[in-house]
């Protein structure tokens, strides 16, 4: 395993909008990484909070539907203002080379590897990058029917404050404030 130091990281800032389509039960906490913490994901082990978003609403839809676009389940689609430091764009071959990860490793069958208790390259990458103060990565979408234009933002560090500012856009206060709307009568 090659160590990567913060000084050699080709970090860049990210300013813009990102999108997330998630289970409506999480609408009361749209900035949470709890679903990823509970279930794990391509870039986080179970127990580690992580925020997954897309750079377009269409990619958010693809990601949330898990490749079953014609069997759409209810979703809450949110947009977020992001003002982030220490981001790596892993869609750039030079950045992938700098952190020593290949596209094949990024697209690994992480669920199968984890289920077989084998090393998951993207988890190992996340460990290295977090240790080097990386807040998150831009990665290609590996969702079914994704194109090279479909990209995601994965965050390990985010808050409502700089330098890792991420805030849901809810100017009209449409999102619920607690989980009470999901309580069974």
PyMOL commands that set and color helices and strands:
alter all, ss='L'
color gray80, all
select helices_A, chain A and resi 6-8+24-29+34-39+57-65+93-99+103-106+110-115+121-131+179-182
alter helices_A, ss='H'
color red, helices_A
select strands_A, chain A and resi 12-22+51-54+76-89+136-140+151-155+164-168
alter strands_A, ss='S'
color yellow, strands_A
deselect
rebuild
show_as cartoon
